C-alpha cells in the first residue's frame, strides 16, 4: 500500500498482511525535533521510536522486528499493548459477584497478559490520525465481545497516542464494559537506549522512584504482601546498573533470573500522574522517564527474550532490552488488599502512560 500523507507530522502506510491474510497499517507521528514514532494497528505495537542522541545522530530506541510476520510469531509481547489484563492471574480464574470466570492458561498453570489472544494480537481500528491541539495524535479503537478469552461483558477500548515537541509519547487508555469486569491495561514497550539490537543493557543505569515491591512466589504470583527492598539488590532508588542487581546475591533477583518485579507506588487508586522510573545510557546521552497514573510499574530486564526476532534478520539476546510497564498489580482480582481492578458496568476505565525522552551531555 502506498503511503497516504495526511500532514507533514502525521502519515499512514500499509504494514503488510498477517499469515491469515488480514491487512495491517502503521501510523507515523513526528514532532518538530525530528522524533518519529511508528505504531502498527496490530496490537498497537511501537515499531520504531526514532530520536536524536547527544551528537544529533538518530537512534531507534525501541526493540522491534523487520516484518509483520515476525511480530505475529514472536512470543515476547514485543512493544505492544496489553489487555484486558496485564501480568498474571493465578490459575486463570476469579469471581465477580459470586460468578466464576475461567480464562485460557496462556502461561500454564496461570494466565498472562489477558489470555492467549489478548489485545496485543488484535487489529485495532484507526479512528483518527491528525493534529489535535496542534499535537500529532492517533486514536485507536477495539471491540472485545462478551466471553472474549473468558472475560465478561462487551468491552470497547479506545487508546489515544500523542507525541509532543518535548518528546513525550503519551498513551491515554480508556475502556467501558457493559458488565462488571476487571481491567488492567498497560504497554509492553521494550527499550534499549543504544539503538543497537546487538547490545545488552550493560551501558544503562536505572532508577525506580519506589523502594517497595509486591512479594511473589517462584511462579511470579503475588502473596498479597508488599515488602520494602531498601538496601537489597532490588533497591533502585539511586541510579545503578542491572549488573549490580545480578551481583547482589539477592534471592529475589536469583528467583526471577534478573529483575521482573512490580514496584509499588500506591495502595489505593488515586489516578495521580507521577514519575515512576528512569533509564539513562552513556554513549547516546539519552534519558528515558516514565510517568503514569497507575499504582505500580513492572520493571523487566529482558532475561527471557533470547531468540526473539530482531531487525536485520537477527535475534535479540538475553537482556537485549528493558520494560517499564505501568500497571495494577498481578492477580489483583484475587487479592482484596490490592488496589481494585474491578470496573463497574458502564463506568470508564482511564489510565495514562507517558514515555519521555531527553538528551543529556
C-alpha positions as CSV (number, residue, x, y, z in Angstrom):
1,X,0.0,0.0,0.0
2,X,1.3,3.4,-0.8
3,X,1.8,6.0,1.9
4,X,-1.2,8.2,2.5
5,X,0.1,11.6,3.7
6,X,-2.4,13.5,5.9
7,X,0.0,16.1,7.4
8,X,3.8,16.6,7.5
9,X,3.8,15.4,11.1
10,X,1.4,12.5,10.6
11,X,1.1,9.8,7.9
12,X,-0.4,6.3,7.5
13,X,1.0,3.4,5.5
14,X,0.5,-0.3,5.0
15,X,2.5,-2.7,7.1
16,X,1.8,-6.0,5.4
17,X,-0.5,-8.9,5.9
18,X,-0.8,-11.3,8.8
19,X,-0.5,-15.0,7.9
20,X,-4.3,-15.2,7.9
21,X,-4.4,-12.5,5.2
22,X,-5.6,-9.6,7.3
23,X,-4.0,-6.3,6.3
24,X,-2.3,-4.1,8.9
25,X,-1.4,-0.5,8.9
26,X,1.1,1.8,10.6
27,X,0.6,5.4,11.8
28,X,3.7,7.7,12.0
29,X,3.8,10.6,14.4
30,X,6.6,13.2,14.1
31,X,7.4,16.3,16.1
32,X,9.4,19.4,15.3
33,X,12.6,17.9,17.0
34,X,12.7,15.2,14.3
35,X,11.5,12.5,16.7
36,X,9.3,9.9,14.9
37,X,7.2,7.1,16.4
38,X,5.6,4.5,14.2
39,X,2.8,2.4,15.6
40,X,1.1,-0.6,14.0
41,X,-2.6,-1.1,14.5
42,X,-1.7,-4.8,15.1
43,X,-1.5,-4.8,18.8
44,X,-0.7,-1.1,19.0
45,X,2.9,-2.2,18.6
46,X,5.6,0.5,18.6
47,X,7.6,-0.4,15.5
48,X,10.1,2.4,15.7
49,X,10.9,5.2,18.2
50,X,13.5,7.4,16.4
51,X,15.2,10.1,18.5
52,X,18.3,12.2,18.1
53,X,21.1,11.4,20.6
54,X,23.6,13.9,22.2
55,X,25.6,14.1,18.9
56,X,22.5,14.7,16.8
57,X,22.5,11.2,15.3
58,X,19.2,9.3,15.1
59,X,18.8,6.2,17.1
60,X,15.9,3.8,17.2
61,X,15.4,3.1,21.0
62,X,12.5,0.6,20.7
63,X,13.1,-3.1,20.1
64,X,11.3,-4.4,17.0
65,X,11.2,-6.7,14.0
66,X,11.5,-6.3,10.3
67,X,8.1,-7.7,9.2
68,X,4.5,-8.1,10.5
69,X,5.1,-11.9,10.2
70,X,7.9,-11.7,12.8
71,X,5.6,-9.7,15.1
72,X,2.9,-12.3,14.7
73,X,5.2,-15.2,15.6
74,X,7.3,-13.7,18.4
75,X,6.2,-14.6,21.9
76,X,7.9,-11.8,24.0
77,X,5.0,-9.3,23.7
78,X,7.3,-7.1,21.8
79,X,6.5,-3.4,22.3
80,X,2.7,-3.9,22.2
81,X,-0.5,-3.0,24.2
82,X,-1.6,-5.5,26.8
83,X,-5.3,-6.2,27.8
84,X,-7.8,-6.9,29.1
85,X,-5.5,-7.7,32.0
86,X,-1.7,-7.2,32.2
87,X,0.5,-9.5,34.1
88,X,-0.6,-12.8,35.8
89,X,-3.9,-14.1,37.2
90,X,-3.4,-17.2,39.4
91,X,-4.8,-20.3,37.8
92,X,-6.6,-18.0,35.2
93,X,-9.6,-17.8,37.5
94,X,-11.5,-15.3,39.6
95,X,-15.0,-14.4,40.8
96,X,-17.2,-11.4,40.2
97,X,-20.3,-11.0,42.3
98,X,-20.2,-14.7,43.1
99,X,-19.9,-15.8,39.4
100,X,-16.8,-17.8,38.5
101,X,-14.7,-17.0,35.4
102,X,-12.0,-19.1,33.8
103,X,-9.5,-17.7,31.3
104,X,-7.2,-19.5,28.9
105,X,-3.9,-20.5,30.6
106,X,-1.5,-18.6,28.4
107,X,1.3,-19.3,30.9
108,X,0.2,-22.7,32.4
109,X,-1.0,-23.0,35.1
110,X,-1.7,-19.3,35.1
111,X,-3.0,-16.6,32.7
112,X,-0.5,-14.0,31.5
113,X,-1.5,-10.7,29.8
114,X,-5.2,-11.4,29.3
115,X,-5.2,-14.8,27.6
116,X,-3.8,-16.5,24.5
117,X,-5.3,-13.8,22.2
118,X,-5.2,-10.6,24.2
119,X,-5.3,-7.1,22.9
120,X,-1.6,-7.5,21.8
121,X,-2.7,-9.8,19.0
122,X,-5.8,-7.8,17.7
123,X,-6.1,-5.4,14.8
124,X,-7.3,-2.1,16.2
125,X,-9.4,0.3,14.1
126,X,-7.7,3.6,13.4
127,X,-10.4,6.2,14.3
128,X,-8.2,9.3,13.8
129,X,-4.7,10.3,12.8
130,X,-4.5,14.0,12.8
131,X,-3.3,17.1,14.7
132,X,-5.3,17.6,17.9
133,X,-4.5,20.8,19.7
134,X,-1.5,21.0,17.3
135,X,-0.1,17.8,18.6
136,X,0.3,14.7,16.3
137,X,-2.2,12.2,17.6
138,X,-3.7,8.8,16.7
139,X,-6.8,7.3,18.2
140,X,-7.4,3.5,18.1
141,X,-10.5,1.5,19.0
142,X,-11.1,-2.2,19.8
143,X,-14.3,-4.1,20.4
144,X,-14.0,-7.1,22.7
145,X,-17.2,-9.1,22.9
146,X,-18.8,-10.8,25.9
147,X,-17.0,-14.0,26.6
148,X,-13.8,-13.0,24.7
149,X,-11.0,-15.1,26.2
150,X,-13.4,-15.9,29.0
151,X,-13.9,-12.3,30.1
152,X,-17.4,-10.9,30.9
153,X,-19.1,-8.2,29.1
154,X,-18.9,-6.3,25.8
155,X,-16.0,-4.0,26.1
156,X,-15.0,-1.0,24.0
157,X,-11.4,0.2,24.4
158,X,-10.1,3.5,23.0
159,X,-6.4,4.4,23.1
160,X,-5.1,7.8,22.2
161,X,-1.4,8.2,21.4
162,X,0.3,11.6,21.0
163,X,3.8,12.9,20.5
164,X,4.5,16.5,21.6
165,X,7.5,18.7,20.9
166,X,9.1,17.8,24.3
167,X,9.4,14.1,23.2
168,X,6.6,13.0,25.4
169,X,4.9,9.9,23.9
170,X,1.6,9.8,25.7
171,X,-0.8,6.8,25.9
172,X,-4.3,7.6,27.2
173,X,-6.1,4.2,27.7
174,X,-9.8,4.1,28.2
175,X,-12.3,1.2,28.3
176,X,-16.0,0.7,29.0
177,X,-17.8,-2.6,29.6
178,X,-21.5,-3.4,29.9
179,X,-20.8,-5.8,32.7
180,X,-18.6,-5.5,35.8
181,X,-15.1,-6.5,34.7
182,X,-11.5,-6.4,35.8
183,X,-9.4,-4.2,33.5
184,X,-5.7,-3.7,33.8
185,X,-4.2,-2.3,30.5
186,X,-0.5,-1.5,30.0
187,X,2.1,-1.1,27.3
188,X,4.9,-3.6,27.0
189,X,7.4,-1.3,25.2
190,X,11.0,-2.8,25.1
191,X,13.7,-0.1,25.1
192,X,17.4,-0.1,24.5
193,X,18.8,3.4,24.5
194,X,21.9,2.5,22.5
195,X,19.7,1.9,19.4
196,X,21.7,-1.2,18.6
197,X,19.9,-4.5,18.5
198,X,23.1,-6.4,19.3
199,X,23.7,-4.5,22.6
200,X,22.7,-5.6,26.0
201,X,21.8,-3.3,28.9
202,X,25.4,-3.2,30.2
203,X,25.8,0.6,29.5
204,X,22.4,1.5,31.1
205,X,21.6,2.7,34.5
206,X,18.1,2.6,36.1
207,X,16.2,4.4,38.8
208,X,12.9,3.5,40.3
209,X,11.1,6.0,42.5
210,X,9.8,3.4,44.9
211,X,11.5,1.0,47.4
212,X,8.6,-1.4,47.7
213,X,7.5,-4.4,45.6
214,X,4.8,-7.0,45.6
215,X,6.2,-10.1,47.1
216,X,5.9,-13.1,44.6
217,X,6.5,-16.8,44.6
218,X,8.6,-18.8,42.2
219,X,5.8,-18.6,39.6
220,X,5.6,-14.8,40.0
221,X,2.2,-14.9,41.7
222,X,1.9,-12.3,44.5
223,X,1.5,-13.4,48.1
224,X,-0.5,-10.3,48.8
225,X,2.3,-8.8,50.9
226,X,4.0,-5.6,49.9
227,X,7.7,-5.6,51.0
228,X,10.4,-3.0,51.4
229,X,13.5,-3.8,49.3
230,X,15.8,-1.0,50.6
231,X,19.5,-1.9,50.7
232,X,18.8,-5.1,48.6
233,X,19.6,-6.0,45.0
234,X,16.2,-4.6,44.0
235,X,16.9,-1.1,45.6
236,X,17.0,1.2,42.5
237,X,16.2,4.4,44.4
238,X,19.6,5.7,43.1
239,X,20.8,5.1,39.6
240,X,22.5,1.8,39.2
241,X,23.1,-1.0,36.6
242,X,21.3,-4.2,36.2
243,X,24.5,-6.0,36.7
244,X,24.8,-4.6,40.2
245,X,21.4,-6.3,40.9
246,X,22.7,-9.6,39.5
247,X,25.9,-9.3,41.6
248,X,24.0,-8.6,44.8
249,X,23.3,-12.3,45.6
250,X,19.7,-11.2,46.2
251,X,17.4,-14.2,46.5
252,X,14.5,-12.4,44.7
253,X,16.8,-11.5,41.8
254,X,18.0,-15.1,41.6
255,X,14.5,-16.5,41.6
256,X,13.5,-14.2,38.7
257,X,16.8,-14.7,36.9
258,X,17.0,-10.9,36.9
259,X,14.6,-8.1,37.6
260,X,10.9,-8.8,36.8
261,X,9.2,-7.2,39.7
262,X,6.3,-4.8,40.3
263,X,7.3,-1.7,42.2
264,X,4.6,-0.3,44.3
265,X,3.7,3.4,44.4
266,X,0.2,3.4,45.7
267,X,-2.0,1.0,47.7
268,X,-5.2,2.9,46.7
269,X,-6.4,4.1,43.3
270,X,-5.7,7.9,43.2
271,X,-5.3,8.5,39.4
272,X,-2.4,10.9,40.1
273,X,0.2,11.2,37.4
274,X,3.7,10.6,38.9
275,X,7.3,9.9,37.8
276,X,7.9,6.2,38.3
277,X,11.1,5.0,36.5
278,X,14.1,6.4,34.7
279,X,16.8,4.9,32.5
280,X,19.9,6.6,31.0
281,X,22.6,5.4,28.7
282,X,26.1,6.9,28.4
283,X,27.0,6.6,24.8
284,X,23.8,8.1,23.4
285,X,23.2,10.6,26.3
286,X,19.6,9.6,26.2
287,X,17.5,9.7,29.3
288,X,14.0,8.0,29.5
289,X,11.5,8.9,32.1
290,X,8.2,7.0,32.6
291,X,5.2,8.6,34.2
292,X,1.8,7.1,34.9
293,X,-1.4,7.2,36.8
294,X,-1.2,3.5,37.7
295,X,-0.4,2.3,41.2
296,X,2.7,0.2,40.2
297,X,5.3,-0.4,37.5
298,X,6.7,-3.7,36.4
299,X,10.4,-3.4,35.7
300,X,11.6,-6.2,33.5
301,X,15.2,-6.6,32.2
302,X,14.6,-8.9,29.3
303,X,16.2,-12.1,30.7
304,X,13.7,-14.3,28.8
305,X,13.8,-12.7,25.4
306,X,16.7,-14.7,23.9
307,X,15.7,-15.9,20.4
308,X,13.1,-13.2,19.8
309,X,13.4,-12.0,16.2
310,X,15.2,-8.6,15.8
311,X,15.8,-6.3,12.9
312,X,18.1,-7.3,10.1
313,X,17.3,-10.9,10.3
314,X,19.0,-11.3,13.7
315,X,17.7,-12.3,17.1
316,X,17.7,-10.5,20.4
317,X,19.8,-12.0,23.2
318,X,19.3,-12.1,27.0
319,X,18.9,-8.6,28.4
320,X,18.6,-7.1,25.0
321,X,16.1,-4.6,26.3
322,X,14.1,-3.5,29.3
323,X,10.4,-2.7,30.0
324,X,8.8,-0.2,32.3
325,X,5.2,-1.4,32.4
326,X,2.9,0.9,34.5
327,X,0.0,-1.3,35.7
328,X,-2.1,-2.5,38.6
329,X,-0.6,-5.5,40.5
330,X,-0.6,-9.0,39.2
331,X,-3.5,-11.2,40.5
332,X,-5.4,-8.3,41.9
333,X,-8.8,-10.0,41.1
334,X,-7.8,-12.5,43.8
335,X,-6.2,-10.1,46.3
336,X,-8.7,-7.9,48.1
337,X,-5.9,-5.8,49.8
338,X,-4.6,-4.7,46.4
339,X,-5.9,-1.6,44.6
340,X,-9.1,-2.8,42.8
341,X,-9.1,-3.5,39.1
342,X,-12.9,-4.1,39.0
343,X,-14.6,-1.5,36.9
344,X,-18.4,-1.4,37.3
345,X,-20.6,-1.8,34.2
346,X,-20.9,1.5,32.3
347,X,-18.1,3.2,34.1
348,X,-14.9,4.3,32.3
349,X,-11.5,2.8,32.9
350,X,-9.0,5.6,32.4
351,X,-5.2,5.4,32.8
352,X,-2.2,7.3,31.3
353,X,1.4,6.3,30.5
354,X,4.0,8.8,29.3
355,X,7.4,7.8,27.9
356,X,9.5,11.0,27.9
357,X,12.9,11.1,26.2
358,X,15.5,13.8,26.7
359,X,19.2,14.3,25.9
360,X,22.0,14.9,28.5
361,X,25.6,15.5,27.9
